[in-house]
Amino acid sequence: MTRILVDNCVPRRFIRRIVADEVVHSGQIGWHELGNGELIRKGEMDGFQALVTTDKNLQYQQKLTGRRISIIMLSPRLVVHENLVPLADRLNKGISDLEEGSFHVIKPEIE
């Protein structure tokens, strides 16, 4: 079962585009105010395989060595739903190829 946690910085309606057994937005479970480290720790403890975020600082702030949860960072020019939609197919492929404790960046093909 693939469980995906979506960071509060990702528009909620984008979760409908993510293909997984369970997709949960941090705001739905009251985790919207958690700092990055705590969000990753709680997500991992709750059995999420990945955290989807648009927070560009996350890769420099958090170490994933020894972690089971992976991070997928979406990197559009501007974080709005319409700019994330073209990244959805690559995100879903990335979810199916996840390795524990990995970090992935998904950018628009043309910038």
N, C-alpha and C positions, 0 to 999 in steps of 0.2 A: 504494500500500500504506500503510495507516494503522498506525503503531506507537505504542502508548501505554505510558508508564512510570508505574508506580504507586509513590508514596512509601511508605516503611516505616511511617508513621503510619496508613496505611489497612490494615484487616484483610485478610490474604492471601485469604481465601475470597471477598471481595467482587470479586476480579478476574474471577470466572466470570460476573458480571453485566454486564461491560463488553464491548460489541460493537465489535470492531476486528479488523484482520487479524492483529495481534500485540499481546498485552497481557503486560507483564513487571513483576513486583513487584521492587522494588529489592533485597529480600532474596534473591531467586533468583539474582541475578548478583553478589552480594557488595558491593553499593553501599549497604547498610543503615546504615553508619556514616558516610557522607559528609555533610558540611554542605550546606545548601541551595544555595549558590552552585556548589559542585563538582558536586552532583547535576544541577543544571540544565545546567552546561557539558558534563559527560560525556554526559548524555542527548541533548543537541543534537548533539554530535559523533558519537554512535552512530545518528543519524537518527530519533530519536523526535520525533513531531509535538507531543506534549503530555505534561505531567506532571500526574497526578491526585494531589491532596494534601488533607489536612484541617488543615494547618498554617496557622493564621490570621495568623501573623506574616509569612509569606512575601511577601505583597503589599507590605509596607512595607520589607522587607529587600532585595528584588531588583528591578532594573530590567530590563524586557524590550525596551527600545528597541534595534532592530537585531538582535534574536534571531529565530531561526526556530522555536524551541520555544514553545508556549503553555502556560499554567498554568490548570488547572481546580481550583478549591478547593471541596470539599464542606464544607458548614457545618451539620452537625446539632447538636442541643443537646449530645449526648454521643456520642463517637466509638466506637460499637459497630456490629457488622454489621447488626443489626436496624434501627438508625436510618438507616443508609446505603441500605438496600434501596429505600425509597420515592423516593430521589433518582436511581436508576439510569436510568429512562427519560429524564429530563431531561439527565442526563450524556451518554447515548448520542446524543441529538439535538444536544447541544452539540459533541460530537466531530465530527459530520458537518458542522457549520457553522464550524469553526475557521478563524481567520485567524492567520497567523504572528505571533508575538510578542504575542499577546493574553492578557488575564487575565480569567477568568470565575469568578463565585461562584454556586454552586447551593445554595440554602437550602430547607428544608422549606416547603411552601406555607402551612402553618398553624403558627405558633410559639406 
